[in-house]
Amino acid sequence: MKLIFSPASPFVRKVRVMIYECGLTQSVELVPVKTTALATDPLALNANPLGKIPALVVNESTTLFDSRVICRYLDDRANAGLYPQATLWEVLTLEALADGILEAAVAMVYEARLRPEEQQSQAWVDAQWGKITKSLDALDAQRFPMLEGAVNFAQLSIACALGYLDFRHDGRKWRDGRAWLTDWNDAMQDRPSLSTTLPSD
């Protein structure tokens, strides 16, 4: 298998975490690309008509894309049990929250990097950060039981989201006033699958 990836992408990190958790690091070749929303790498476009990463080339006839699809496939393939059937919908809901945080955080980066300064909207950026802060507050208030107990992929997805906030938005100090979530995240980030997949430019 081949993973079309960029080391800076938080959605790629989710997949790399799953690969590690599934014991598949020797089975998946990492194929790096440099791609943006405005300049799509031909390799990414060939793998996914949307041009988005990650994309997992399973074989000559099958390529999977969207991080949630890839992660479910790898978990099923390895029988890793990170999507426990008994709490599947709760896990998927929490994973969706993690992806929503990431989508808002990435949108903020795109606004600053890909749009001319005179076209950038502070109101747009503030709205995205507002989504993130409401989500962080809900997590810190422990509204999601799947954050605790046996490790599942929702927990790992939230850890990837918080890691991306550290990577791209550290100046916004998301930890302030969120002691429980900070402690939870610090413990999660020590997990080998997370500590070995830190994002980089």
MODELLER restraints for C-alpha pairs under 7 A, 6 or more apart:
rsr = mdl.restraints
at = mdl.atoms
rsr.add(forms.Gaussian(group=physical.xy_distance, feature=features.Distance(at['CA:1:A'], at['CA:27:A']), mean=6.35, stdev=0.5))
rsr.add(forms.Gaussian(group=physical.xy_distance, feature=features.Distance(at['CA:1:A'], at['CA:28:A']), mean=4.79, stdev=0.5))
rsr.add(forms.Gaussian(group=physical.xy_distance, feature=features.Distance(at['CA:1:A'], at['CA:29:A']), mean=6.16, stdev=0.5))
rsr.add(forms.Gaussian(group=physical.xy_distance, feature=features.Distance(at['CA:1:A'], at['CA:56:A']), mean=6.92, stdev=0.5))
rsr.add(forms.Gaussian(group=physical.xy_distance, feature=features.Distance(at['CA:1:A'], at['CA:57:A']), mean=5.58, stdev=0.5))
rsr.add(forms.Gaussian(group=physical.xy_distance, feature=features.Distance(at['CA:1:A'], at['CA:58:A']), mean=4.80, stdev=0.5))
rsr.add(forms.Gaussian(group=physical.xy_distance, feature=features.Distance(at['CA:1:A'], at['CA:59:A']), mean=6.58, stdev=0.5))
rsr.add(forms.Gaussian(group=physical.xy_distance, feature=features.Distance(at['CA:2:A'], at['CA:28:A']), mean=5.29, stdev=0.5))
rsr.add(forms.Gaussian(group=physical.xy_distance, feature=features.Distance(at['CA:2:A'], at['CA:29:A']), mean=4.58, stdev=0.5))
rsr.add(forms.Gaussian(group=physical.xy_distance, feature=features.Distance(at['CA:2:A'], at['CA:30:A']), mean=5.91, stdev=0.5))
rsr.add(forms.Gaussian(group=physical.xy_distance, feature=features.Distance(at['CA:2:A'], at['CA:31:A']), mean=6.57, stdev=0.5))
rsr.add(forms.Gaussian(group=physical.xy_distance, feature=features.Distance(at['CA:2:A'], at['CA:56:A']), mean=5.72, stdev=0.5))
rsr.add(forms.Gaussian(group=physical.xy_distance, feature=features.Distance(at['CA:2:A'], at['CA:57:A']), mean=5.00, stdev=0.5))
rsr.add(forms.Gaussian(group=physical.xy_distance, feature=features.Distance(at['CA:2:A'], at['CA:58:A']), mean=6.75, stdev=0.5))
rsr.add(forms.Gaussian(group=physical.xy_distance, feature=features.Distance(at['CA:3:A'], at['CA:28:A']), mean=6.55, stdev=0.5))
rsr.add(forms.Gaussian(group=physical.xy_distance, feature=features.Distance(at['CA:3:A'], at['CA:29:A']), mean=6.07, stdev=0.5))
rsr.add(forms.Gaussian(group=physical.xy_distance, feature=features.Distance(at['CA:3:A'], at['CA:30:A']), mean=5.00, stdev=0.5))
rsr.add(forms.Gaussian(group=physical.xy_distance, feature=features.Distance(at['CA:3:A'], at['CA:31:A']), mean=5.74, stdev=0.5))
rsr.add(forms.Gaussian(group=physical.xy_distance, feature=features.Distance(at['CA:3:A'], at['CA:54:A']), mean=6.76, stdev=0.5))
rsr.add(forms.Gaussian(group=physical.xy_distance, feature=features.Distance(at['CA:3:A'], at['CA:55:A']), mean=5.83, stdev=0.5))
rsr.add(forms.Gaussian(group=physical.xy_distance, feature=features.Distance(at['CA:3:A'], at['CA:56:A']), mean=4.59, stdev=0.5))
rsr.add(forms.Gaussian(group=physical.xy_distance, feature=features.Distance(at['CA:3:A'], at['CA:57:A']), mean=6.28, stdev=0.5))
rsr.add(forms.Gaussian(group=physical.xy_distance, feature=features.Distance(at['CA:4:A'], at['CA:30:A']), mean=6.47, stdev=0.5))
rsr.add(forms.Gaussian(group=physical.xy_distance, feature=features.Distance(at['CA:4:A'], at['CA:31:A']), mean=4.90, stdev=0.5))
rsr.add(forms.Gaussian(group=physical.xy_distance, feature=features.Distance(at['CA:4:A'], at['CA:32:A']), mean=6.01, stdev=0.5))
rsr.add(forms.Gaussian(group=physical.xy_distance, feature=features.Distance(at['CA:4:A'], at['CA:33:A']), mean=6.83, stdev=0.5))
rsr.add(forms.Gaussian(group=physical.xy_distance, feature=features.Distance(at['CA:4:A'], at['CA:44:A']), mean=6.64, stdev=0.5))
rsr.add(forms.Gaussian(group=physical.xy_distance, feature=features.Distance(at['CA:4:A'], at['CA:53:A']), mean=6.50, stdev=0.5))
rsr.add(forms.Gaussian(group=physical.xy_distance, feature=features.Distance(at['CA:4:A'], at['CA:54:A']), mean=5.58, stdev=0.5))
rsr.add(forms.Gaussian(group=physical.xy_distance, feature=features.Distance(at['CA:4:A'], at['CA:55:A']), mean=5.15, stdev=0.5))
rsr.add(forms.Gaussian(group=physical.xy_distance, feature=features.Distance(at['CA:4:A'], at['CA:56:A']), mean=6.30, stdev=0.5))
rsr.add(forms.Gaussian(group=physical.xy_distance, feature=features.Distance(at['CA:5:A'], at['CA:12:A']), mean=6.08, stdev=0.5))
rsr.add(forms.Gaussian(group=physical.xy_distance, feature=features.Distance(at['CA:5:A'], at['CA:30:A']), mean=6.79, stdev=0.5))
rsr.add(forms.Gaussian(group=physical.xy_distance, feature=features.Distance(at['CA:5:A'], at['CA:31:A']), mean=6.02, stdev=0.5))
rsr.add(forms.Gaussian(group=physical.xy_distance, feature=features.Distance(at['CA:5:A'], at['CA:32:A']), mean=5.01, stdev=0.5))
rsr.add(forms.Gaussian(group=physical.xy_distance, feature=features.Distance(at['CA:5:A'], at['CA:33:A']), mean=6.02, stdev=0.5))
rsr.add(forms.Gaussian(group=physical.xy_distance, feature=features.Distance(at['CA:5:A'], at['CA:53:A']), mean=5.94, stdev=0.5))
rsr.add(forms.Gaussian(group=physical.xy_distance, feature=features.Distance(at['CA:5:A'], at['CA:54:A']), mean=5.24, stdev=0.5))
rsr.add(forms.Gaussian(group=physical.xy_distance, feature=features.Distance(at['CA:6:A'], at['CA:12:A']), mean=6.81, stdev=0.5))
rsr.add(forms.Gaussian(group=physical.xy_distance, feature=features.Distance(at['CA:6:A'], at['CA:32:A']), mean=5.47, stdev=0.5))
rsr.add(forms.Gaussian(group=physical.xy_distance, feature=features.Distance(at['CA:6:A'], at['CA:33:A']), mean=5.74, stdev=0.5))
rsr.add(forms.Gaussian(group=physical.xy_distance, feature=features.Distance(at['CA:6:A'], at['CA:34:A']), mean=6.58, stdev=0.5))
rsr.add(forms.Gaussian(group=physical.xy_distance, feature=features.Distance(at['CA:7:A'], at['CA:199:A']), mean=5.41, stdev=0.5))
rsr.add(forms.Gaussian(group=physical.xy_distance, feature=features.Distance(at['CA:7:A'], at['CA:200:A']), mean=5.52, stdev=0.5))
rsr.add(forms.Gaussian(group=physical.xy_distance, feature=features.Distance(at['CA:7:A'], at['CA:201:A']), mean=6.70, stdev=0.5))
rsr.add(forms.Gaussian(group=physical.xy_distance, feature=features.Distance(at['CA:8:A'], at['CA:199:A']), mean=4.80, stdev=0.5))
rsr.add(forms.Gaussian(group=physical.xy_distance, feature=features.Distance(at['CA:8:A'], at['CA:200:A']), mean=4.94, stdev=0.5))
rsr.add(forms.Gaussian(group=physical.xy_distance, feature=features.Distance(at['CA:8:A'], at['CA:201:A']), mean=5.34, stdev=0.5))
rsr.add(forms.Gaussian(group=physical.xy_distance, feature=features.Distance(at['CA:10:A'], at['CA:160:A']), mean=6.56, stdev=0.5))
rsr.add(forms.Gaussian(group=physical.xy_distance, feature=features.Distance(at['CA:10:A'], at['CA:164:A']), mean=6.20, stdev=0.5))
rsr.add(forms.Gaussian(group=physical.xy_distance, feature=features.Distance(at['CA:11:A'], at['CA:54:A']), mean=6.79, stdev=0.5))
rsr.add(forms.Gaussian(group=physical.xy_distance, feature=features.Distance(at['CA:11:A'], at['CA:67:A']), mean=5.86, stdev=0.5))
rsr.add(forms.Gaussian(group=physical.xy_distance, feature=features.Distance(at['CA:12:A'], at['CA:53:A']), mean=6.89, stdev=0.5))
rsr.add(forms.Gaussian(group=physical.xy_distance, feature=features.Distance(at['CA:12:A'], at['CA:54:A']), mean=5.27, stdev=0.5))
rsr.add(forms.Gaussian(group=physical.xy_distance, feature=features.Distance(at['CA:12:A'], at['CA:67:A']), mean=6.96, stdev=0.5))
rsr.add(forms.Gaussian(group=physical.xy_distance, feature=features.Distance(at['CA:13:A'], at['CA:160:A']), mean=6.88, stdev=0.5))
rsr.add(forms.Gaussian(group=physical.xy_distance, feature=features.Distance(at['CA:13:A'], at['CA:197:A']), mean=6.32, stdev=0.5))
rsr.add(forms.Gaussian(group=physical.xy_distance, feature=features.Distance(at['CA:14:A'], at['CA:67:A']), mean=6.95, stdev=0.5))
rsr.add(forms.Gaussian(group=physical.xy_distance, feature=features.Distance(at['CA:14:A'], at['CA:157:A']), mean=6.21, stdev=0.5))
rsr.add(forms.Gaussian(group=physical.xy_distance, feature=features.Distance(at['CA:14:A'], at['CA:160:A']), mean=6.36, stdev=0.5))
rsr.add(forms.Gaussian(group=physical.xy_distance, feature=features.Distance(at['CA:15:A'], at['CA:67:A']), mean=6.17, stdev=0.5))
rsr.add(forms.Gaussian(group=physical.xy_distance, feature=features.Distance(at['CA:15:A'], at['CA:70:A']), mean=6.91, stdev=0.5))
rsr.add(forms.Gaussian(group=physical.xy_distance, feature=features.Distance(at['CA:15:A'], at['CA:71:A']), mean=5.84, stdev=0.5))
rsr.add(forms.Gaussian(group=physical.xy_distance, feature=features.Distance(at['CA:16:A'], at['CA:197:A']), mean=6.77, stdev=0.5))
rsr.add(forms.Gaussian(group=physical.xy_distance, feature=features.Distance(at['CA:17:A'], at['CA:193:A']), mean=5.06, stdev=0.5))
rsr.add(forms.Gaussian(group=physical.xy_distance, feature=features.Distance(at['CA:17:A'], at['CA:194:A']), mean=6.20, stdev=0.5))
rsr.add(forms.Gaussian(group=physical.xy_distance, feature=features.Distance(at['CA:17:A'], at['CA:197:A']), mean=6.79, stdev=0.5))
rsr.add(forms.Gaussian(group=physical.xy_distance, feature=features.Distance(at['CA:18:A'], at['CA:71:A']), mean=6.20, stdev=0.5))
rsr.add(forms.Gaussian(group=physical.xy_distance, feature=features.Distance(at['CA:19:A'], at['CA:25:A']), mean=5.84, stdev=0.5))
rsr.add(forms.Gaussian(group=physical.xy_distance, feature=features.Distance(at['CA:20:A'], at['CA:193:A']), mean=5.52, stdev=0.5))
rsr.add(forms.Gaussian(group=physical.xy_distance, feature=features.Distance(at['CA:21:A'], at['CA:193:A']), mean=6.29, stdev=0.5))
rsr.add(forms.Gaussian(group=physical.xy_distance, feature=features.Distance(at['CA:22:A'], at['CA:75:A']), mean=6.62, stdev=0.5))
rsr.add(forms.Gaussian(group=physical.xy_distance, feature=features.Distance(at['CA:22:A'], at['CA:78:A']), mean=5.72, stdev=0.5))
rsr.add(forms.Gaussian(group=physical.xy_distance, feature=features.Distance(at['CA:22:A'], at['CA:80:A']), mean=5.75, stdev=0.5))
rsr.add(forms.Gaussian(group=physical.xy_distance, feature=features.Distance(at['CA:33:A'], at['CA:41:A']), mean=6.45, stdev=0.5))
rsr.add(forms.Gaussian(group=physical.xy_distance, feature=features.Distance(at['CA:34:A'], at['CA:41:A']), mean=6.12, stdev=0.5))
rsr.add(forms.Gaussian(group=physical.xy_distance, feature=features.Distance(at['CA:35:A'], at['CA:41:A']), mean=4.91, stdev=0.5))
rsr.add(forms.Gaussian(group=physical.xy_distance, feature=features.Distance(at['CA:40:A'], at['CA:51:A']), mean=6.00, stdev=0.5))
rsr.add(forms.Gaussian(group=physical.xy_distance, feature=features.Distance(at['CA:44:A'], at['CA:51:A']), mean=5.14, stdev=0.5))
rsr.add(forms.Gaussian(group=physical.xy_distance, feature=features.Distance(at['CA:44:A'], at['CA:52:A']), mean=6.42, stdev=0.5))
rsr.add(forms.Gaussian(group=physical.xy_distance, feature=features.Distance(at['CA:44:A'], at['CA:53:A']), mean=6.58, stdev=0.5))
rsr.add(forms.Gaussian(group=physical.xy_distance, feature=features.Distance(at['CA:45:A'], at['CA:51:A']), mean=4.05, stdev=0.5))
rsr.add(forms.Gaussian(group=physical.xy_distance, feature=features.Distance(at['CA:47:A'], at['CA:55:A']), mean=6.36, stdev=0.5))
rsr.add(forms.Gaussian(group=physical.xy_distance, feature=features.Distance(at['CA:47:A'], at['CA:63:A']), mean=6.61, stdev=0.5))
rsr.add(forms.Gaussian(group=physical.xy_distance, feature=features.Distance(at['CA:48:A'], at['CA:55:A']), mean=6.72, stdev=0.5))
rsr.add(forms.Gaussian(group=physical.xy_distance, feature=features.Distance(at['CA:48:A'], at['CA:65:A']), mean=6.70, stdev=0.5))
rsr.add(forms.Gaussian(group=physical.xy_distance, feature=features.Distance(at['CA:54:A'], at['CA:65:A']), mean=6.23, stdev=0.5))
rsr.add(forms.Gaussian(group=physical.xy_distance, feature=features.Distance(at['CA:54:A'], at['CA:66:A']), mean=6.51, stdev=0.5))
rsr.add(forms.Gaussian(group=physical.xy_distance, feature=features.Distance(at['CA:54:A'], at['CA:67:A']), mean=6.32, stdev=0.5))
rsr.add(forms.Gaussian(group=physical.xy_distance, feature=features.Distance(at['CA:55:A'], at['CA:63:A']), mean=6.74, stdev=0.5))
rsr.add(forms.Gaussian(group=physical.xy_distance, feature=features.Distance(at['CA:55:A'], at['CA:64:A']), mean=5.71, stdev=0.5))
rsr.add(forms.Gaussian(group=physical.xy_distance, feature=features.Distance(at['CA:55:A'], at['CA:65:A']), mean=4.47, stdev=0.5))
rsr.add(forms.Gaussian(group=physical.xy_distance, feature=features.Distance(at['CA:55:A'], at['CA:66:A']), mean=6.91, stdev=0.5))
rsr.add(forms.Gaussian(group=physical.xy_distance, feature=features.Distance(at['CA:56:A'], at['CA:63:A']), mean=5.49, stdev=0.5))
rsr.add(forms.Gaussian(group=physical.xy_distance, feature=features.Distance(at['CA:56:A'], at['CA:64:A']), mean=5.07, stdev=0.5))
rsr.add(forms.Gaussian(group=physical.xy_distance, feature=features.Distance(at['CA:56:A'], at['CA:65:A']), mean=6.25, stdev=0.5))
rsr.add(forms.Gaussian(group=physical.xy_distance, feature=features.Distance(at['CA:56:A'], at['CA:70:A']), mean=6.83, stdev=0.5))
rsr.add(forms.Gaussian(group=physical.xy_distance, feature=features.Distance(at['CA:57:A'], at['CA:63:A']), mean=4.30, stdev=0.5))
rsr.add(forms.Gaussian(group=physical.xy_distance, feature=features.Distance(at['CA:57:A'], at['CA:64:A']), mean=6.44, stdev=0.5))
rsr.add(forms.Gaussian(group=physical.xy_distance, feature=features.Distance(at['CA:64:A'], at['CA:70:A']), mean=6.08, stdev=0.5))
rsr.add(forms.Gaussian(group=physical.xy_distance, feature=features.Distance(at['CA:75:A'], at['CA:81:A']), mean=6.58, stdev=0.5))
rsr.add(forms.Gaussian(group=physical.xy_distance, feature=features.Distance(at['CA:75:A'], at['CA:82:A']), mean=6.55, stdev=0.5))
rsr.add(forms.Gaussian(group=physical.xy_distance, feature=features.Distance(at['CA:82:A'], at['CA:152:A']), mean=4.44, stdev=0.5))
rsr.add(forms.Gaussian(group=physical.xy_distance, feature=features.Distance(at['CA:82:A'], at['CA:153:A']), mean=5.13, stdev=0.5))
rsr.add(forms.Gaussian(group=physical.xy_distance, feature=features.Distance(at['CA:83:A'], at['CA:91:A']), mean=6.71, stdev=0.5))
rsr.add(forms.Gaussian(group=physical.xy_distance, feature=features.Distance(at['CA:83:A'], at['CA:152:A']), mean=6.17, stdev=0.5))
rsr.add(forms.Gaussian(group=physical.xy_distance, feature=features.Distance(at['CA:83:A'], at['CA:153:A']), mean=6.30, stdev=0.5))
rsr.add(forms.Gaussian(group=physical.xy_distance, feature=features.Distance(at['CA:90:A'], at['CA:146:A']), mean=6.80, stdev=0.5))
rsr.add(forms.Gaussian(group=physical.xy_distance, feature=features.Distance(at['CA:91:A'], at['CA:146:A']), mean=6.35, stdev=0.5))
rsr.add(forms.Gaussian(group=physical.xy_distance, feature=features.Distance(at['CA:91:A'], at['CA:154:A']), mean=5.20, stdev=0.5))
rsr.add(forms.Gaussian(group=physical.xy_distance, feature=features.Distance(at['CA:92:A'], at['CA:154:A']), mean=6.76, stdev=0.5))
rsr.add(forms.Gaussian(group=physical.xy_distance, feature=features.Distance(at['CA:94:A'], at['CA:154:A']), mean=5.44, stdev=0.5))
rsr.add(forms.Gaussian(group=physical.xy_distance, feature=features.Distance(at['CA:95:A'], at['CA:154:A']), mean=4.55, stdev=0.5))
rsr.add(forms.Gaussian(group=physical.xy_distance, feature=features.Distance(at['CA:95:A'], at['CA:157:A']), mean=5.82, stdev=0.5))
rsr.add(forms.Gaussian(group=physical.xy_distance, feature=features.Distance(at['CA:95:A'], at['CA:158:A']), mean=6.94, stdev=0.5))
rsr.add(forms.Gaussian(group=physical.xy_distance, feature=features.Distance(at['CA:98:A'], at['CA:157:A']), mean=5.77, stdev=0.5))
rsr.add(forms.Gaussian(group=physical.xy_distance, feature=features.Distance(at['CA:98:A'], at['CA:158:A']), mean=4.93, stdev=0.5))
rsr.add(forms.Gaussian(group=physical.xy_distance, feature=features.Distance(at['CA:98:A'], at['CA:161:A']), mean=5.78, stdev=0.5))
rsr.add(forms.Gaussian(group=physical.xy_distance, feature=features.Distance(at['CA:101:A'], at['CA:132:A']), mean=5.38, stdev=0.5))
rsr.add(forms.Gaussian(group=physical.xy_distance, feature=features.Distance(at['CA:101:A'], at['CA:161:A']), mean=6.49, stdev=0.5))
rsr.add(forms.Gaussian(group=physical.xy_distance, feature=features.Distance(at['CA:102:A'], at['CA:161:A']), mean=5.71, stdev=0.5))
rsr.add(forms.Gaussian(group=physical.xy_distance, feature=features.Distance(at['CA:104:A'], at['CA:128:A']), mean=5.05, stdev=0.5))
rsr.add(forms.Gaussian(group=physical.xy_distance, feature=features.Distance(at['CA:104:A'], at['CA:129:A']), mean=6.99, stdev=0.5))
rsr.add(forms.Gaussian(group=physical.xy_distance, feature=features.Distance(at['CA:104:A'], at['CA:132:A']), mean=6.90, stdev=0.5))
rsr.add(forms.Gaussian(group=physical.xy_distance, feature=features.Distance(at['CA:105:A'], at['CA:128:A']), mean=6.95, stdev=0.5))
rsr.add(forms.Gaussian(group=physical.xy_distance, feature=features.Distance(at['CA:108:A'], at['CA:125:A']), mean=5.54, stdev=0.5))
rsr.add(forms.Gaussian(group=physical.xy_distance, feature=features.Distance(at['CA:108:A'], at['CA:128:A']), mean=6.78, stdev=0.5))
rsr.add(forms.Gaussian(group=physical.xy_distance, feature=features.Distance(at['CA:111:A'], at['CA:120:A']), mean=6.16, stdev=0.5))
rsr.add(forms.Gaussian(group=physical.xy_distance, feature=features.Distance(at['CA:112:A'], at['CA:120:A']), mean=6.94, stdev=0.5))
rsr.add(forms.Gaussian(group=physical.xy_distance, feature=features.Distance(at['CA:139:A'], at['CA:181:A']), mean=6.79, stdev=0.5))
rsr.add(forms.Gaussian(group=physical.xy_distance, feature=features.Distance(at['CA:140:A'], at['CA:178:A']), mean=5.89, stdev=0.5))
rsr.add(forms.Gaussian(group=physical.xy_distance, feature=features.Distance(at['CA:140:A'], at['CA:180:A']), mean=5.79, stdev=0.5))
rsr.add(forms.Gaussian(group=physical.xy_distance, feature=features.Distance(at['CA:140:A'], at['CA:181:A']), mean=4.87, stdev=0.5))
rsr.add(forms.Gaussian(group=physical.xy_distance, feature=features.Distance(at['CA:147:A'], at['CA:155:A']), mean=5.43, stdev=0.5))
rsr.add(forms.Gaussian(group=physical.xy_distance, feature=features.Distance(at['CA:159:A'], at['CA:185:A']), mean=6.22, stdev=0.5))
rsr.add(forms.Gaussian(group=physical.xy_distance, feature=features.Distance(at['CA:159:A'], at['CA:188:A']), mean=6.56, stdev=0.5))
rsr.add(forms.Gaussian(group=physical.xy_distance, feature=features.Distance(at['CA:159:A'], at['CA:189:A']), mean=6.84, stdev=0.5))
rsr.add(forms.Gaussian(group=physical.xy_distance, feature=features.Distance(at['CA:175:A'], at['CA:182:A']), mean=5.78, stdev=0.5))
rsr.add(forms.Gaussian(group=physical.xy_distance, feature=features.Distance(at['CA:189:A'], at['CA:195:A']), mean=5.96, stdev=0.5))
